[in-house]
Amino acid sequence: MTSPQSPTASDTPGTVPPRDFPIRRGCPFAAPAEYAALRTDDPVARVTLPTRREAWVVTRYDDVRELLSDPRASADIRRPGFPALGEGEQEAGARFRPFIRTDAPEHTRYRRMLLPAFTVRRVRAMRPSVQARVDEILDGMLDAGGPVDFVTAYANAVSTSVICELLGIPRHDLEFFRDVTRISGSRNSTAEQVSEALGGLFGLLAGLVAERREEPRDDLISKLVTDHLVPGNVTTDQLLSTLGITINAGRETTTSMIALSTLLLLDLPELQAELRKDPALMPAAVDELLRVLSVADSIPLRVAAEDIELSGRTVPADDGVIALLAGANHDPEQFDDPERVDFRRTDNHHVAFGYGVHQCLGQHLARLELEVALETLVRRVPTLRLAGERDQVVVKHDSATFGLEELMVTW
């Protein structure tokens, strides 16, 4: 992409043509190079979205945290200025009302419904079952033999299986959930395509909700049906929307992180060696990978409910504004040598899971999945390698979550 020369903070807004956004990554393991220039010269920058609407992007660490903790920054997808990155995103979002695209008190109510399932204590108790599932998936991949698409055979299988088992969804065609997310998260999908994909998911979930009304089990769907649907705290449609976004968000970012992290470890075998020598590094390594890769870079979409000032610029009321997590996580004012992958980095207060009241509800589960999936892979398959040329790896540039479409490997 060719960008116009960056304006300085003292330039009058509107005197420089807005850049096109999103900006593609040159390296999958780093923020787009243009983010560094924006942080220095234009930290609150005007951009043109694929919808041809204009909005603002924020790249400095302090500004991103300030914006995401500001109650004047609305996440309500129904607001006219919402900076949707795809043509069908806002229309479908306004129809299905995912709770991550709402404000308090609505957002607070749904978050509290789900919170007990994602506490540190609850997630720690899941480690043995997650380990057993990861071993089973890896056994299947190894028994089938290579070459194999790692995204399908391992990354997606792990993330989808874990969230489905938590919810109580029977083992299903794992690619079905990936297809739903691929369509609903694509910036190229129409509202009709998004609605059709989500409709298929909600149809599956509606059947399970009806079953749990009659015969509750020990799973999250049963808990939500018994504690919230039956007493009338939520409608069936509201519950289906909550379950749908829990599945999509819970599996897509973790799939991307497992696949991208594996590619990074294949590119930098010295990091694999470090983890084999000192397995206790894995939790810190996961946090560093979350920071470096920042797969949810442009997911925090907001609308200024009132004028908001950041780094000397005013985002006017009713304008859309995007907090760029990769920009914040590669800010040298916060992270020393931010492009370096350092598994021994201290004070790693990244914002890969967002910040403020909308911070990712499932972050503890995501960390657990990443720790188990990567540790098991590094330990059990030391000969893992690419099957083909490095430039044949298929990257997803037009998805809400950055990641890999395909990663062919063998061993």
C-alpha positions in Angstrom: 0.0 0.0 0.0 1.2 3.5 -0.8 0.5 6.0 2.0 0.6 9.7 1.8 3.2 11.5 3.8 2.4 11.4 7.5 1.2 14.7 8.9 2.4 16.0 12.2 0.2 16.4 15.3 0.2 20.2 14.6 -1.3 19.8 11.1 -4.9 20.8 10.8 -7.0 17.6 10.6 -8.3 17.2 7.1 -5.4 18.9 5.3 -3.8 15.5 4.5 -5.8 12.9 2.7 -6.8 10.0 5.0 -4.8 6.8 4.6 -6.5 3.7 3.5 -7.1 1.2 6.3 -6.5 -1.6 7.2 -2.8 -1.5 6.5 -1.3 -4.9 5.6 1.6 -6.4 7.6 4.9 -6.9 5.7 6.0 -9.5 8.3 3.4 -11.7 10.0 5.3 -11.4 13.3 5.2 -7.6 13.6 2.8 -4.7 13.3 2.7 -3.0 9.9 5.7 -0.9 9.4 3.5 2.2 9.0 2.4 2.0 12.6 5.8 3.2 13.8 5.6 6.3 11.6 2.0 6.9 12.9 3.1 6.7 16.5 5.8 9.3 15.9 4.1 11.7 13.5 0.4 11.1 13.6 -0.7 9.0 16.6 -4.4 9.8 16.2 -4.7 9.5 12.4 -7.6 9.9 10.0 -8.2 6.9 7.8 -10.6 5.7 5.1 -12.1 2.2 5.7 -13.0 -0.4 3.1 -16.6 0.8 3.4 -15.4 4.3 2.3 -16.3 5.8 5.6 -13.7 7.7 7.5 -12.6 7.1 11.0 -9.6 7.5 13.3 -6.9 5.0 14.4 -4.8 5.2 17.6 -1.4 3.7 17.8 0.4 4.8 21.0 0.2 2.4 24.0 -0.9 5.1 26.5 -3.6 6.4 24.1 -4.9 2.9 23.3 -5.3 2.1 27.1 -6.8 5.5 27.7 -9.3 5.1 24.9 -10.4 1.6 25.9 -11.0 2.6 29.5 -12.9 5.8 28.6 -16.7 5.4 29.1 -17.2 8.0 26.3 -15.8 5.4 23.8 -18.9 3.4 22.9 -18.7 -0.1 21.5 -22.4 -0.1 20.4 -22.5 -1.4 16.8 -25.8 0.4 16.3 -24.3 3.8 16.4 -24.1 5.4 12.9 -20.4 6.2 13.2 -19.4 2.7 14.1 -16.2 2.0 12.2 -17.1 -1.4 10.7 -14.4 -2.7 8.4 -16.7 -4.9 6.3 -19.8 -4.0 4.3 -21.9 -6.6 6.1 -20.5 -6.3 9.6 -22.6 -3.5 11.0 -25.9 -4.6 9.5 -25.4 -8.1 10.7 -24.1 -7.0 14.1 -27.1 -4.7 14.7 -29.4 -7.6 13.9 -27.7 -10.3 16.0 -26.4 -7.9 18.8 -23.1 -9.7 19.9 -22.6 -8.5 23.5 -19.0 -7.4 22.8 -20.5 -4.7 20.5 -22.7 -3.3 23.3 -22.2 -0.8 26.2 -23.1 -1.0 29.9 -25.4 -2.0 31.4 -26.3 -4.5 28.6 -22.6 -5.5 28.1 -22.2 -5.9 31.9 -25.2 -8.2 32.2 -24.0 -10.6 29.6 -20.4 -10.6 30.8 -21.5 -11.5 34.3 -23.5 -14.4 32.9 -20.3 -15.9 31.4 -17.7 -14.8 33.9 -18.0 -17.9 36.3 -17.0 -20.2 33.5 -13.8 -18.3 32.7 -12.3 -17.6 36.1 -8.6 -18.4 36.9 -9.7 -21.2 39.2 -12.2 -22.7 36.7 -9.7 -22.6 33.9 -6.9 -24.2 36.0 -9.2 -27.1 36.7 -9.6 -27.6 32.9 -5.8 -28.3 32.3 -6.0 -32.1 32.5 -8.9 -32.3 30.1 -7.3 -29.8 27.7 -4.0 -31.7 27.8 -5.9 -35.0 27.0 -7.7 -33.4 24.1 -4.5 -31.9 22.7 -2.7 -35.2 22.9 -5.6 -36.9 21.2 -5.5 -34.4 18.3 -1.8 -34.6 18.0 -1.9 -38.4 17.9 -4.4 -38.2 15.1 -2.3 -35.8 13.1 0.9 -37.9 13.6 -0.9 -41.1 12.7 -2.3 -39.6 9.5 1.2 -38.6 8.4 2.5 -35.5 6.7 2.4 -33.3 4.9 -0.7 -31.8 6.5 -2.3 -28.4 6.9 -1.4 -27.6 10.4 -4.2 -24.9 10.7 -6.9 -27.5 10.1 -5.3 -30.6 11.7 -4.0 -29.0 14.9 -4.7 -25.3 15.5 -8.3 -25.2 14.6 -9.0 -28.7 16.0 -7.5 -27.7 19.4 -9.3 -24.3 19.8 -12.7 -25.5 18.5 -12.7 -28.7 20.5 -11.9 -26.9 23.8 -14.6 -24.2 23.5 -17.2 -26.8 22.2 -16.5 -29.1 25.1 -16.8 -26.3 27.6 -20.1 -25.3 26.2 -21.4 -28.8 25.8 -21.5 -29.0 22.0 -21.0 -32.6 20.7 -18.1 -33.3 18.5 -19.1 -31.8 15.2 -17.5 -31.1 11.9 -14.8 -28.7 13.2 -14.5 -27.1 9.8 -18.1 -26.0 10.1 -17.2 -23.6 12.9 -14.2 -22.4 11.0 -16.3 -21.7 8.0 -18.8 -19.7 10.1 -16.0 -17.5 11.4 -14.3 -17.2 8.0 -17.5 -15.8 6.5 -18.7 -13.7 9.5 -15.2 -12.3 10.1 -14.3 -11.5 6.6 -14.2 -7.9 5.5 -15.4 -9.0 2.0 -18.7 -10.7 3.2 -22.0 -9.1 2.6 -24.7 -8.8 5.3 -26.6 -11.6 3.6 -23.6 -13.9 3.7 -22.9 -13.1 7.3 -26.5 -13.7 8.3 -26.6 -17.0 6.5 -23.4 -18.2 8.2 -24.6 -17.1 11.6 -28.0 -18.5 10.9 -26.5 -21.9 10.4 -24.6 -21.7 13.7 -27.7 -20.4 15.6 -29.7 -23.3 14.2 -27.3 -25.8 15.7 -27.3 -24.0 19.0 -31.1 -23.6 19.2 -31.4 -27.4 19.0 -28.9 -27.8 21.9 -30.7 -25.1 24.0 -34.0 -26.9 23.5 -32.4 -30.2 24.6 -30.8 -28.6 27.7 -34.2 -27.2 28.7 -35.5 -30.8 28.9 -32.3 -32.5 30.2 -29.7 -30.2 31.7 -26.1 -31.5 31.8 -22.8 -30.4 33.3 -21.9 -27.9 30.7 -22.1 -24.1 30.1 -25.1 -24.2 27.8 -27.1 -26.0 30.5 -25.9 -23.5 33.1 -27.0 -20.6 31.1 -30.3 -22.2 30.2 -31.1 -23.1 33.8 -29.8 -19.9 35.5 -30.8 -17.3 32.9 -33.1 -18.5 30.1 -35.6 -20.4 32.2 -36.0 -17.6 34.8 -36.5 -15.1 31.9 -33.3 -13.1 32.4 -32.6 -13.5 28.7 -34.6 -14.4 25.6 -33.7 -17.4 23.4 -32.3 -15.1 20.7 -30.2 -13.2 23.2 -28.8 -16.5 24.5 -28.1 -17.7 21.0 -26.2 -14.5 20.2 -24.2 -14.8 23.4 -23.2 -18.4 22.7 -22.4 -17.6 19.1 -20.0 -14.8 19.9 -18.4 -17.0 22.6 -17.7 -19.7 20.1 -16.4 -17.4 17.3 -14.2 -15.3 19.6 -13.1 -18.3 21.6 -11.9 -20.3 18.7 -10.7 -17.9 16.0 -8.1 -15.9 18.0 -6.7 -19.0 19.6 -6.5 -20.8 16.2 -4.6 -17.9 14.8 -2.3 -17.7 17.8 -1.4 -21.4 17.7 -0.7 -21.4 14.0 1.3 -18.1 13.9 3.2 -19.0 17.0 4.2 -22.3 15.5 5.4 -20.6 12.3 7.4 -18.2 14.3 9.0 -21.1 16.3 9.8 -22.8 13.0 11.4 -19.6 11.7 13.4 -19.1 14.9 14.5 -22.6 16.0 16.7 -21.0 18.8 13.4 -20.1 20.6 12.3 -23.7 20.3 15.6 -24.8 21.8 15.1 -22.3 24.7 11.7 -23.7 25.5 12.9 -27.3 25.4 15.8 -26.4 27.7 13.5 -24.5 30.2 9.9 -25.6 29.9 9.0 -23.3 32.8 9.4 -20.4 30.4 6.2 -21.4 28.5 3.8 -19.0 30.4 6.1 -16.0 29.8 6.7 -17.2 26.2 2.9 -17.3 25.6 2.5 -13.7 26.8 5.4 -12.6 24.6 3.9 -14.3 21.6 0.5 -12.6 22.4 2.3 -9.2 22.5 4.3 -9.7 19.3 1.6 -11.3 17.1 -1.3 -9.2 18.3 -3.8 -11.1 16.1 -6.8 -9.1 17.4 -5.1 -5.8 16.3 -8.2 -3.9 14.9 -11.0 -5.7 16.8 -11.5 -2.8 19.4 -13.9 -0.6 17.3 -15.4 2.3 19.1 -17.5 5.5 18.5 -16.8 8.7 20.4 -20.1 9.4 22.3 -18.5 12.8 23.2 -15.4 14.6 22.0 -12.3 12.7 23.2 -8.8 14.2 23.2 -5.8 11.9 22.7 -2.2 13.1 22.2 -3.4 16.6 21.5 -5.9 15.6 18.8 -9.7 15.7 19.3 -11.8 12.8 18.1 -15.1 14.5 17.5 -18.3 13.1 19.0 -20.0 10.5 16.7 -16.7 9.7 14.9 -15.5 6.1 14.7 -12.1 5.3 16.3 -10.1 2.1 16.3 -7.6 1.2 19.0 -4.7 -0.6 17.3 -3.5 -3.3 19.6 -0.4 -4.2 17.5 0.5 -0.5 17.5 0.3 -0.4 21.3 2.1 -3.7 21.7 5.1 -2.5 19.6 5.4 0.9 21.1 9.0 1.5 22.1 7.9 3.9 24.8 6.4 0.9 26.6 8.5 -2.1 25.4 12.2 -2.1 25.1 13.2 -3.3 21.6 9.6 -4.2 20.8 10.3 -6.1 17.6 12.6 -8.6 19.4 10.9 -11.8 20.6 12.1 -12.2 24.2 10.7 -15.0 26.3 12.4 -13.6 29.4 10.9 -10.1 29.0 9.7 -8.7 32.3 6.8 -6.3 33.0 5.1 -7.5 29.8 1.8 -5.5 30.3 0.6 -6.0 26.7 -2.9 -5.3 25.5 -3.3 -8.3 23.2 -6.6 -9.0 25.0 -7.8 -5.4 24.9 -8.1 -3.3 27.9 -10.9 -1.9 30.2 -14.4 -3.3 30.6 -14.3 -5.0 27.3 -11.0 -6.9 27.9 -11.3 -10.4 26.6 -13.4 -12.5 28.9 -11.7 -15.8 27.9 -8.1 -14.7 28.2 -7.3 -17.2 31.0 -8.6 -20.1 28.8 -6.7 -18.8 25.8 -3.5 -18.7 27.7 -4.1 -22.3 28.9 -4.8 -23.5 25.4 -1.7 -21.8 24.0 0.6 -23.2 26.8 -0.6 -26.7 26.4 -0.8 -26.7 22.6 2.7 -25.2 22.1 4.4 -27.1 24.9 3.0 -30.5 23.7 4.1 -29.7 20.1 7.6 -28.6 21.0 8.1 -31.6 23.3 6.6 -34.3 21.1 7.4 -33.2 17.6 10.9 -31.8 17.6 11.3 -32.5 13.9 8.3 -30.5 12.8 9.2 -28.4 9.7 7.5 -26.7 6.8 6.4 -28.8 3.8 7.2 -26.5 1.0 8.6 -23.0 0.6 8.3 -20.4 3.2 6.6 -17.9 0.8 3.9 -20.5 0.1 2.4 -20.0 3.6 -1.1 -18.5 3.1 -1.7 -15.4 5.3 -5.2 -14.0 6.1 -5.1 -10.2 5.4 -8.9 -9.6 5.1 -10.1 -11.1 8.3 -11.1 -9.5 11.6 -8.4 -11.7 13.2 -5.0 -11.8 11.6 -3.6 -15.3 11.1 -2.8 -18.1 8.6 -5.3 -19.6 6.2 -3.0 -22.6 5.6 0.3 -23.9 7.0 1.6 -27.1 5.4 4.0 -29.0 7.6 5.6 -32.4 7.9 8.0 -34.0 10.4 
